[in-house]
Each structure stands twice: as structure tokens, then as C-alpha cells.
Amino acid sequence: MGYKGISDFRSDTVTRPTERMRRAMYEAEVGDDVLGDDPTVKELEELAALKVGKEAALFVPSGTMGNTIAMKVAIPQGWEVLLEEKSHIYNFECGNISRIVGALPRPLKSSRGMVPIEEFDANFHRGDRAHVPETAGVALENTHNYWGGAVLEPSYMEKVSVFAKKKGIHFHLDGARVFNAATALGVDVREITKHVDSVMFCLSKGLSAPIGSILAGTGDFIKEARLIRKALGGGMRQAGVIAAAGIVALEEMVERLVEDHARAKRLATALSEIRGIEINPSEVQTNIIVFRLVSDKIGVPEFLEELRKREVLALGFGPSRVRMVTHKDIDDKDVERAINAINDIMK
Ligand SMILES: Cc1ncc(COP(=O)(O)O)c(C=O)c1O
């Protein structure tokens, strides 16, 4: 149960590496990856490209860097990218689209992460460069963090892909948790990634690796991405030490995600029965649950503090919402403890 006695539901990023990962890291054959001769990094990049059905992949230190590089390669300075308004790229990545890419992010309203195609169409700009930045790309998020781990269906991804192709623009996926999406849909992850030009996914979230993400796309795209990674200070030397854990993550940690989803569902169902908590368990599709506190007796900061006293950690998600995430280091007893703690706090 938990780690050092704490049931930590703040994020799936808190997962510790597995025994196999630690052993693989210890035994990893390494070289200088900036000079292109770390065999373990190469093995991870080849495996990752294969898994998501792309020509090539790049190992990057974080999801934020992966998304930033993708935007920098795909969106010329002074152009714009269409985004979902609650997306991680738009809200939680230090404004990198403006700060580093020099492009205009255009946030659009959605239904649980899915922006209607007509909205994309209505916000596509070409031909009036003197006034409006021209549209160079579209980026979506699957699963969607803000919308409680919501899954974007492959049929929707396909429609966006058709739109992007018709307009001749780049389609990037922030797939930090794209393996959770594939697990929830019961499909190979390529059924999702085949619709996009580039995809970033994280090894260090539900897949439990200690560090690292992958950016995948065409050979030419990744060649340019490698250059931008170096420019951003993301060229890592004996990175095989951490890539080794990433290989274990891809080989061994995908199948178990279904357990995290079942626990999230169980937690959401139990919480939906507690007075003062608002959540629709049928909307919980993956490992993230977001609920609203609707009590005039307790606010989010006090709620989190009361939870912490009961050795359960969660994250505030705005003025009235709380996020809890299930992962490898959360078992049935942790879920039980969380349900009991929340029952106790809200009674
Ligand atoms: C949807 C999504 N995209 C991107 C990221 C960024 O990943 P990192 O924390 O590795 O920079 C996160 C991290 O929480 C995320 O939830």
C-alpha cells in the first residue's frame, strides 16, 4: 500500500521505477547520445517509433520539451496553431508557444477535449497576412488531463486529420497518456497515432519510468526535432541510463494500465455517493478523476489538508475542483483508504 505509508493520488508522475527498470538502468550500455552513439537510447527510439507507427522517434527529457519541440518544428514564427482551450500545451507549459516558438496559440472551446470540426474550420486563417497570423497547425490532447482523463475517439481524430490534410497544416498530438487512451478503447495505440503527423507521449507517467518522453513523427521531422532539442539544452550524454528504464516501460508497463482505470472507476463511483462531492462516474474513462466540492463547510485547501492528515494526497484543480490519479503505486487498499478518508471529512 502506498509509498512509505502515503497514498499519493496527486499524479501518475509520482510512480517509482520498478525493480526491472532499476536493474536495466544499472546494466545499460551507454555512449554519448549527442554524438549519436548511445545504443540504449537508439534502441528506445526505434522501439518507440515502432509502437506508435512512425518513421522515427526522439528521446526527450520531458513532455513539455517534446510538445515545445514539435511546435517549434511545425509552426513558423508569426503563424498560429489551433488548440483546445483547456489543453496542457496552452495552459501549463509556460506559454512556450509564444515564449519559444514565437507563434500565436488560438484556443478553441470543446466538448470534453473535442473541438467541433466547424470550429477549426471557422478559425482557420489564410490569405490576410497583413492582419491575421496564418494557421500552420492544430494540436490536440489524448487523454485529456483537464477533462478528467477523457478519451478522444479515433473516429474524431480521423476527422481532424482529414481537416488538417485538406488545409495542408500539421496535426500534433499531446499524447502524454495516449497509452491510457488506447487501453480504454481496447485498441492498439497506432489506431490513434496513425491520424497525426507527430505525437509526444510520456514514459514517466502511468508507464512509471523515472524520466523522459518521446516525440515521434517522420524521419525529416525528427531530424529537425533533434536539432531543436539540442538548441533547448536537451542534448543528453550517457542518456542510456534513463532510456533503459523507458524500454522496460514500453515493454512491460502498458498492459497493466487497465488496473489503474478500474481503480479510478471504483473511486469515482464511491465518491459520487458522498454528499458534497459532485462527479459523474460514467465520465471516468481512464486513470484521472476530477470532482467538484460543493460544500459550504469546506473549501479545496482545507479538504486537501484534511486528506493529508489521513495520509492521502490529492491535487487542487482550480477553486472548487480536486484531481486524483491512479497509477502503479496505488493499490486497492489505497483506494479504500481514500474513500474512507473522504467519507470521514465530508460527514
Ligand atoms: C497532458 C499533458 N501533456 C504534457 C505534460 C507535460 O509533461 P512533463 O511534466 O513531462 O513536462 C503533462 C504533464 O503533466 C500532461 O499531463
PDBQT file of the ligand as one rigid body, heavy atoms in Angstrom, charges set to zero:
ROOT
HETATM    1  C1  LIG A 401      -1.462  16.160 -20.925  1.00  0.00    +0.000 C 
HETATM    2  C2  LIG A 401      -0.056  16.504 -20.554  1.00  0.00    +0.000 A 
HETATM    3  N1  LIG A 401       0.774  16.918 -21.511  1.00  0.00    +0.000 NA
HETATM    4  C3  LIG A 401       2.058  17.227 -21.232  1.00  0.00    +0.000 A 
HETATM    5  C4  LIG A 401       2.559  17.114 -19.968  1.00  0.00    +0.000 A 
HETATM    6  C5  LIG A 401       3.983  17.535 -19.710  1.00  0.00    +0.000 C 
HETATM    7  O1  LIG A 401       4.821  16.528 -19.249  1.00  0.00    +0.000 OA
HETATM    8  P1  LIG A 401       6.099  16.858 -18.359  1.00  0.00    +0.000 P 
HETATM    9  O2  LIG A 401       5.614  17.053 -16.965  1.00  0.00    +0.000 OA
HETATM   10  O3  LIG A 401       6.954  15.639 -18.519  1.00  0.00    +0.000 OA
HETATM   11  O4  LIG A 401       6.746  18.082 -18.909  1.00  0.00    +0.000 OA
HETATM   12  C6  LIG A 401       1.727  16.695 -18.925  1.00  0.00    +0.000 A 
HETATM   13  C7  LIG A 401       2.262  16.585 -17.555  1.00  0.00    +0.000 C 
HETATM   14  O5  LIG A 401       1.614  16.550 -16.567  1.00  0.00    +0.000 OA
HETATM   15  C8  LIG A 401       0.376  16.378 -19.230  1.00  0.00    +0.000 A 
HETATM   16  O6  LIG A 401      -0.485  15.984 -18.276  1.00  0.00    +0.000 OA
ENDROOT
TORSDOF 0
